[in-house]
């Protein structure tokens, strides 16, 4: 009978034996250094995006002209089904002025609007009487970074408002002629 060689058993024990703790420690230190280097690279070289949360109003941000883009999820315009075809408003030193063009043969064009009242400066219609153009004026006051107090004719109450930092749109909890209780979106008029 032949006895197994001693060197085979020692080699088998080396294959089964746990790795050297010093070698494992070096691997952990290397992995930690690699993770730290990647994190540092991201912190330095990847551009930071500003917080996308809506920002508050200031007089400087609010002043200027804005065009109504949507009421709720409905875009304005003749093909959208919205009775307001277009609206432009201008804020300047506590005075808000606007021009609203809407469909005449709808409740919005007859009974739901806060017109006629002392806010209206001019009302005209197109040649076929299908649309009304109303020029109006009121007042506004900032009541904090997200609150705008409007007075248009007999209607007067607060609107929650903020600026979308990505699109620079004015997002309001209500329309600016104080008729629609849905959120509205106004985009700045580019000079």
N, C-alpha and C positions, 0 to 999 in steps of 0.2 A: 504494500500500500504506500502510496506517495502522499506526502504531506504538502499542503499548499505552501507556496513560497510566502515568506513574511512580507516582502515588499508589496505584494498584491493587496494584502489586508490593510497596510498603512495607506496605500493609495486610495482604497475604497473609503477609509475613514476620513481622508482629506476631502473627498467629494461630498460626503454626508455632513461633515462638520460645519457649524455655523460660520459665516464670514467673520473676518477679523473686525472687532469693534472700531479700530482705528480707521479701517478702510470705509466702513459704513458712515462714520462721522465725517470723513472727507467728502463723501457723496452728498450728504445732507447740507454741508456748508456750501458746496458748489451749487446745489439746486436753489438754496436760499439766495445766494448771490445772483443767480440768473433771474429769479423772480423779481428781486429788487431792481436789477438793471432794466428789465422790461417795464416795470411800473414807472421808473424814472423816465424812460423813453416816452411813454404815453403822456406823462405829466408835462414834459417839456415840448414835445414835438407835435402832439395832436391838438388841433385848435379847439379852444373852449367855446361852447355855444352859450349865449346868455340865457338866463332863465326865461322860459317861454310863457310864464304866467302873465296874464294881462296886467298892464300898468295903469296907474291912476291918472286922473286928469289934472292938468294945470291950465291956467289961462293961456299960456304960450302954446301948449299942445292943442287946445280947443280952437283957438282963433284961426279963422280962415273959412274956406268954403268946402262943403261936403256934399256928396251925391248919394242919395238913397240907392242901395244895391239890392236889398232884400228885406222882406217882412216875414218873420218866421223862416220857413224853408222855401218861401215863394219869392222868386226874383221879380223885380219890377220890370215893366215893359209891356208892349202891346201883345206879344205872343205868350205871355206867362199866365194870363188869367187874373192878374192882380189889377184891381181898379185904379191903383196909382200907377200911371205910366212912367212918370219920373218926378223927382223932387230934388231940389238943391237948396241947401241952407247955408247961411253964413253967420258965424259968431264973431262979434267984435264989441268989446268993452261993455258987456252986460246986455247987448241988444242982439236978438236973433231975427234974421230976415229970411224969407224963403219964397220959393216959387214952386208950386205944386201943379202938375198937369194930371188930370184924372178923367176917367170915363164919365160922361154926363148922365147917361141913362141907367145908372146904378144907384142903389141906396147910398153908396159912398159919395156920389156926386150930387145927391139931393138932400138927404136928411141926416146922415151920420157924421158929416164933417162939422167941425165947430164953427163953420162959416154960415151965413154972413154975420159978422159981428164987428166990433171996433178994431180987431186985428187986421182986417182985410183992407188992403190998399187999392187993389184992382181985381176985377173978375172979367174975363173975356172968354169967348168960345170960338172954336174954329168955324169955318164957313158952313159946314154941314151940321153943326150943333152936337157933334159926337163927343167932343172933349172940352173940358173947362180948364182954363189957366187962371190960377189964383195966386196973387202976390200978397203976402201977409207979413206981419211983424209982431214980435213979442219981446219978452225980456227973459234973461236967464241969470242964475247965480250959482256959483260953485259952492257946494255944501260938504266939503271933504273930498278926498281923492277919488271917490267912486259915486258921488251923488251930485246930480244936477237938478236945480229947481227951475222949472219952466212955467211961464205965464203967457199963454197964447189966448187972447180974447178973454172969455169968461172962464176958460179952463186953466187950472193951476194946480200942479202937484209935482212931486219929485220923480226923477227917473234915475235908475242905476245906470251908470255909464263908465266905460273903460276903453283904453286904447289897446288893440291887439299888437304886441311888439313885432310880430312877423310881418303882418300885412299893413300895419299902421292904420287899420280901419277903426272907426268909432263904433263900438258895440253898445247898444242901448237896450234896456229892458222893455221899452215902449217906443212907439214912433214919436217924432218931434212935433207933430201937430195934435198930439194927445188924443188920438182916435183908436188906434190899434193897440191892444194889450199884448201883442207878441213882440218878441225880441227883434230888433232891427239892426241892420249893418249899413253904415255910411262910409264911403271911401273918400279920401281927400281929393280935391280937385287939384290937378297938377298945374302949376303956373306956366 
